[in-house]
């Protein structure tokens, strides 16, 4: 099984697999000390806030994600945070959206490389879930904590299923996707227990189940 990266590492973004402490302070301080940081590097500041939100959610739980804690972890003032996000909820919403973009990109790449029609989306879905399940904790927490965030995921799944109804509408393929979801959910509920000795073998078993009508 591939290592998910160091504890507390960012799950995505420009600092993927790096903790806040590992980012050179000089790079960020120089941005904040410039005469117009918002004009020069607004996206760096914005992403740092998102990465801090994800790291706090993973390490301390969603309840610990506050405007004050995120601003402090990112090294900005609360006013600086509000320049980019109107509220804590907006921050979490964007973390969910970014993770979903990552899943969707993996699905699109897998679909482009799939040479068969039957089960193509389900195979792509399995590959995406196994690719991100080690880093999806902040999204999972948000999905189950707030209906509006959960809706982002369910809307995406429903749209995908509608697009791939002809190739992936069978009960057998639905069962495969639900099994992949189970891997993700178990990681969330029992994160200290490595209950799957060979994830690659489990992934391949699910993929094989999508190739027979």
FIFI-69718 format. One line per 4 residues: for each residue x, y, z of C-alpha. Coordinates in steps of 0.001 Angstrom, whole numbers, plus 500000, padded with zeros to 6 digits. Example, Ala and Ser with C-alpha at 12.3 -4.5 7.8 and 13.67 -1.06 7.14 Angstrom:
BEGIN
512300:495500:507800; 513670:498940:507140;
% end
This chain:
BEGIN
500000:500000:500000; 501320:503404:499135; 502055:505717:502002; 499483:508494:502383;
502232:510941:503283; 503309:512418:506606; 500798:512844:509397; 498975:516132:509118;
499987:516569:505489; 497829:518551:503129; 495644:516272:501005; 495775:518493:497942;
496850:521862:496611; 500315:523287:496008; 501584:521910:499328; 500282:518349:498845;
501768:515883:501347; 503459:518683:503275; 502516:519957:506707; 502204:523626:507567;
505425:523389:509539; 507315:522111:506487; 506576:525150:504327; 509473:527619:504410;
508349:530607:506436; 510354:532996:504296; 508326:532246:501202; 505088:533164:502895;
506354:535980:505101; 507837:537713:502090; 504401:537632:500525; 502738:539097:503579;
505430:541749:503990; 505029:543032:500454; 503321:546345:499908; 500357:544732:498169;
500148:540984:499004; 496559:540719:497826; 497539:541922:494374; 500785:539960:494119;
499934:536552:495549; 496236:536309:496439; 495943:532716:495273; 498823:531619:497506;
497111:533138:500534; 493754:531655:499548; 495177:528164:499093; 497084:528396:502352;
493789:529097:504131; 492189:526075:502469; 495121:523835:503338; 494996:525026:506945;
491263:524280:507072; 491839:520739:505816; 494726:520126:508201; 492745:521286:511243;
489724:519204:510221; 491894:516104:509849; 493949:516583:512990; 491401:518008:515411;
487953:517482:513948; 485527:519786:512200; 484537:521447:515481; 488069:522870:515714;
487762:524666:512374; 487091:528266:513342; 487923:531572:511721; 490501:532211:514435;
492162:528784:514230; 492384:528801:510438; 493719:532349:510290; 496337:531565:512938;
497427:528336:511230; 497694:530089:507867; 499543:533063:509329; 497023:535709:508313;
494698:538031:510178; 490987:537342:510452; 490493:540302:508151; 492777:538642:505625;
490701:535478:505828; 487462:537377:505293; 488976:538992:502204; 488923:535534:500596;
486034:533774:502341; 482853:535201:503816; 482572:532563:506546; 483880:529307:507965;
481186:527506:506004; 482532:528972:502767; 485986:527643:503644; 484724:524119:504242;
482561:524269:501128; 485622:525098:499033; 487665:522282:500610; 484896:519869:499615;
484735:521325:496116; 488497:521020:495595; 488533:517402:496702; 485627:516640:494389;
487534:518262:491528; 490388:515861:492250; 488025:512877:492175; 486417:514095:488957;
489799:514557:487282; 490796:510983:488146; 487464:509720:486805; 487888:511634:483544;
491415:510320:483043; 490336:506747:483739; 487394:507033:481343; 489692:508326:478610;
491956:505302:479029; 489206:502691:479365; 488831:500585:476256; 485453:499059:477113;
481980:500502:477509; 480260:498276:480082; 481187:499404:483592; 483505:502198:482439;
482301:504743:484982; 482273:502209:487812; 485887:501273:487086; 486826:504944:487023;
484922:505504:490271; 486708:502629:492016; 490097:503939:490883; 489249:507442:492099;
487984:506325:495501; 491048:504182:496168; 493305:507008:494988; 491873:509571:497410;
490603:507525:500356; 493835:508120:502289; 493427:511888:501934; 489656:512339:501936;
489130:512713:505674; 488366:516453:505618; 485829:515971:502865; 484226:512985:504559;
483893:514900:507808; 482267:517817:506020; 479986:515590:503961; 478477:513932:507000;
478381:517027:509177; 476485:519398:506927; 473687:518597:504426; 474659:521431:502078;
478153:519980:501717; 476810:516462:501337; 474654:517767:498505; 477783:518689:496505;
478810:515038:496456; 475366:513550:495835; 474699:515983:492988; 477972:514991:491335;
477265:511270:491725; 473721:511638:490386; 474908:513623:487374; 477563:511025:486625;
475115:508148:486952; 472712:509881:484588; 475488:510355:482031; 476553:506722:482303;
473156:505119:482747; 473526:502910:479665; 476899:501485:480675; 476731:501506:484478;
473086:501177:485472; 473079:497525:486536; 472584:496300:490088; 475904:494446:489923;
477819:497638:489144; 475926:499546:491822; 477116:496933:494322; 480729:497462:493223;
480482:501228:493709; 478916:500757:497128; 481749:498411:498093; 484269:501099:497102;
482342:503606:499214; 482664:501178:502106; 486464:501372:501957; 486288:505156:502176;
483780:505143:505027; 485644:502544:507044; 488799:504623:506826; 486833:507523:508274;
485217:505586:511111; 488182:503417:512082; 491176:505450:510985; 493565:503847:513503;
492977:500318:512244; 494542:499105:509009; 491933:496433:508322; 492863:496010:504652;
496202:494261:504328; 496355:494586:500544; 494352:497493:499177; 495641:496952:495668;
494285:493400:495674; 490899:494600:496913; 490817:497343:494288; 491703:494884:491546;
489018:492475:492758; 486388:495201:492478; 487661:496235:489053; 487455:492636:487850;
483829:492494:488964; 482984:495310:486534; 484095:493449:483421; 481431:490749:483280;
477854:491586:482356;
% end
